[in-house]
Amino acid sequence: MQLLFYYLLRARPFLTQHGTLPRFIASKGTPRRLSTPTFGKAQAPTNEPQWSSGTDEATKKEALELISGGKWSLSTTRMGIEREFKFKTFAKAMAQILFINQIADQCEVKKHHPEWANVYNKIAIRWTTHNPEGLSYKDVEMAKFCDDKGTELGETERGK
Ligand SMILES: C[C@H](O)[C@H](O)[C@H]1CNC2=NC(N)=NC(=O)C2=N1
């Protein structure tokens, strides 16, 4: 255990700098959105998502609604959407564990998998599609599934 803490303390500046830590465990003062170097492709000066090729207009509309809804944000690469879920405590019904498990089951059903991290009662999730690369209906579908599960399992409102 002590070794783990030691490692985390030593590694934190590196991980933070390289963006491999989710926002909620990164040091204060680092950029709000973090991305690993492999995600860090050059960005055009636009906030328009980079759509997975073949994405239809209805999906685009739904994705933009998720983003403008304030819970989901476009990731720095513009190829994914991400948000953070928070549950009241770690122990209370282990809601965050149920959340992770139920999403994992759905990932297997949909053959679509997130980039995610869990620390105590918080879960950071990013949805993006590898092939064709970009934001797709699968990401939107899974994002909505996450929202529903979060509500069902009693996620804590922002700032509480
Ligand atoms: C063969 C398999 O279905 C594919 O490799 C799936 C697996 N999970 C995936 N997950 C995500 N997020 N994007 C993908 O393109 C993807 N592809």
The ligand as a Gaussian input file, in Angstrom:
#p B3LYP/6-31G(d) Opt

LIG

0 1
 C      -14.023000      -6.157000     -33.459000
 C      -14.567000      -5.243000     -32.420000
 O      -15.953000      -5.231000     -32.448000
 C      -14.028000      -3.837000     -32.616000
 O      -12.623000      -3.855000     -32.559000
 C      -14.589000      -2.859000     -31.615000
 C      -14.226000      -3.177000     -30.197000
 N      -14.488000      -2.049000     -29.312000
 C      -14.414000      -0.796000     -29.781000
 N      -14.515000       0.214000     -28.935000
 C      -14.417000       1.463000     -29.343000
 N      -14.522000       2.438000     -28.448000
 N      -14.236000       1.756000     -30.625000
 C      -14.151000       0.816000     -31.553000
 O      -14.004000       1.119000     -32.748000
 C      -14.245000      -0.530000     -31.137000
 N      -14.201000      -1.544000     -31.979000

